[in-house]
Amino acid sequence: MKFDLHVHSTHSGDSIMSAKDIAMRAVEVGFDGFALTDHNTTSGNREAARQAKSAGLAFIPGIEVSTQEGHLLGLGIKSTIKAWIPAEEAVAKIHDQGGLAIAAHPYDFTRHGMGDVLRGLDIDAIEVINGKTFLGNGHARKVAAELGLPVTAGSDAHTKAEMGSAWTECSRDVLGDIQKGKTTAHGGTSLAAFTGRIYRRLRGVPLFPNV
C-alpha cells in the first residue's frame, strides 16, 4: 500500500490545499492514505480524517514541529506540540502521545533540516525521500542504513501538483510497520516544487514562512 506521510494543508499557512483537495489528489495518484503534517499545529487533523474516510483512505494524524535544531515529523499524535523547543524535548513529547518521531528532510539545509543532530536523538525513523529536497535525500538514506533506522518518504506537498512524487510503502498498519522497520521509501524530487513555489507566490502565499 502507498502512503504520503508528509503533506500540508492551509492550516500550515504556506499551503494552498484544503483537506478535501489532499484526499482527492491522493485518490487521483493511487495512494491508499496520507498523513497530515501541518507546521506546528494539529488543527486540521479532524477535518482531514473526515475527508480521508469519505474518500476511502487511511489517515494518520500528524504534525511537523519546528524545533530549535530543525524540523521533526510527529505521526500518530493527538495534540499540538509547541514549536521552537529543543528537538530532544519535542521527540519526548511525541512519544508521550504514543506517536512516532521522524527526522524530516534532515540533510536539506535550505529548509531547516537538523542534519547529524538526529544521531543523538531517540527518533523512530528518518525521512529519506522528500519530494521537495533537491540535495540531501541520498545522504539521509545512507545515514538511516548506518544507524539501522526505519525509512519513510513523503511529498512535503503544499500544492496538488506536488503530491504523488514520493511515498512510503507498507501495510495499513503504518505506525506499526515503521516501528518494525517494514517500510520502504519510493519516488524522488518533484519538479512541481519549482512551479508550486511560483504559483503560491503569485497567489500571495509566503514561500518561506517563519516555520
Secondary structure, 3 states (H helix, E strand, C coil): CEEEEEECCHHHCCCCCCHHHHHHHHHHCCCCEEEECCECCCCCHHHHHHHHHHCCCEEEEEEEEECCCCEEEEECCCCCCCCCCCHHHHHHHHHHCCCEEEECCCCCCCCCCCHHHHHHCCCCEEEEEECCCCCCHHHHHHHHHHHCCCEEEECCECCHHHCCCEEEECCCCHHHHHHHCCCEEEECCCCHHHHHHHHHHHCCCCCCCCC
